[in-house]
Every structure is written in structure tokens, then in C-alpha cells.
């Protein structure tokens, strides 16, 4: 921790109180895959290749636009797990 960070926090606290010390939205790394834009395409690829996640990922990548950022298999798998967690929440209720 450096004095610049501490002084920045102190200044934010003096101007806004405790609310000034909260992390502001929009900070941090942006997700490569989002539920709003990628859910339908990913689920369609998985339905076409249920047994092989590598084939589902390859099928999904061919349907993406040319300038899209590449996605690793672990990122793809993590995104699928988050989608399944959301759908399982509806089933359990």
C-alpha cells in the first residue's frame, strides 16, 4: 500500500463519507462472455454437441463474429456452469 492510495482514500472519505470508499461500478476486467449476449448461441451449440464440450465450443466460435476475442475452454466451461446454476435455481424452487 502506498501513500498515494491512502491519500486518495482519505480525499474520497472527506468528500463523500463512507459511500465514497465503496468500489464504483465499471471497475475491473470486463467479462468475455455475457449472459445477455451469448446465452442463446452457447446453449444452441451445446444442444448440438452434448457429449463433447470441445466440439460445442468450436461450433459456437464459428458462429461468432470475426473480430471477437478468443475464449479458452476453461472460460467456456465456467460460463456453462454459471448458466446451469441459474437454470437449476429455477428447478429447485
C-alpha positions, 0 to 999 in steps of 0.5 A, a space after each residue: 500500500 502506498 501513500 498515494 492510495 491512502 491519500 486518495 482514500 482519505 480525499 474520497 472519505 472527506 468528500 463523500 463519507 463512507 459511500 465514497 470508499 465503496 468500489 464504483 461500478 465499471 471497475 475491473 476486467 470486463 467479462 468475455 462472455 455475457 449472459 445477455 449476449 451469448 446465452 442463446 448461441 452457447 446453449 444452441 451449440 451445446 444442444 448440438 454437441 452434448 457429449 463433447 464440450 470441445 466440439 460445442 465450443 468450436 461450433 459456437 466460435 464459428 458462429 461468432 463474429 470475426 473480430 471477437 476475442 478468443 475464449 479458452 475452454 476453461 472460460 467456456 466451461 465456467 460460463 456453462 456452469 454459471 448458466 446451469 446454476 441459474 437454470 437449476 435455481 429455477 428447478 429447485 424452487 
